[in-house]
Amino acid sequence: MITVIGFDADDTLWVNEPNYLEAEKALCRLLSGWKPEAEVSGILFSTEMANLELYGYGAKSFVLSMVETALNVSNDRVDAQTIREITGLGKSLINRDVVLLEGVEEALQQLSARYRLILATKGDLVDQERKLSKSGLEKYFHHIEIMRDKKEANYRRLLSHLDIPAAEFLMVGNSVKSDILPVLSLGGHAVHIPFHTTWQHEQTDHLPDHPLFTELSTIDQLPQFIASYEINH
């Protein structure tokens, strides 16, 4: 019996990755006088990966990586005005309106009547709390967990905090790598709802072949699926 349903936030409940891609494209244009845009994009991704352990995930980490990319691309010759424009891109990214994906609030409203819902997302604490507040969805969640990462150990701590076995937990998200595989490894249930674009770091080559895994095309299918899923399991 499922008692708790966890939801990823970015690109599961609201639009996120397209905003980052827009900022990245603007950065590549700013630095195109130093290197081709595709090369700048590759350097940015490498810089983000190198900084993950130090900065973690989120908009602030992304802004620092953009600034470092500008310095690397220009061999430290980038001018102050360009750095100012890059930090401006970061502020615009952080201040974006939160756009809910279609069917999200209706699904949460239905499910919150029967299950304990939690938000389980990773990223910068202040940034994620700001987005959640702007979204208007906070009222549906029994617990908010902003995680440093989404690996087995992180989910194990979350389940321990919630005081439930993995068999009672269902995780819903758009990233197979972060939302699905770790939960399945612990014995939990997982539903993948793909988004049309996924950050390169979160991409995987294939979907898991697992009895506790399902893929749905949209979140509005979730309430009916869970109702039938529990009957069949």
C-alpha angles and dihedrals in degrees: 000000000000112000103164129043119195122203129200112221114208112072090352099069101009141012114274119137095058088059091055091047090052091052091046092052090050090051091050090052091049091053098038090106088066102039139354113281094245090054092049089052091053092048090050092053092048090050092050091051092049090050100045096092091050103037104021122208131320145066098302091053089049092052092050089050091050091053091047090048090054090052093047095046093049097039088243093306098110111126126243093248091059091050088051090052091050092052087048089056088053094051091048089051092051093046096050118128114255111247114199118218116244115279096010101119094042091052093048091048092054096044096045089065091064108022141043105251124203133183111229111181139142130227141074112343097223094043095049093045089051092051092047091051091049091048095062090221099109092098092067096058126086091193137015118211117184102188130202088221139347107240130128093271091053093051091044090057090047093052090047090052091049089047094226134122117248090247089069094051128090120187122202122195150128098241117080090192098051107023104032117028099050092049093048090050089057093050097259130131122255137193120195117207106182123219120213093248130032130191110255092240091059098047122115132186100231146010120254120260098222134137092229094051128091134169121213126187097221137016094238087072091061103086094051092042093053092048092055093037093061091050092052095045 
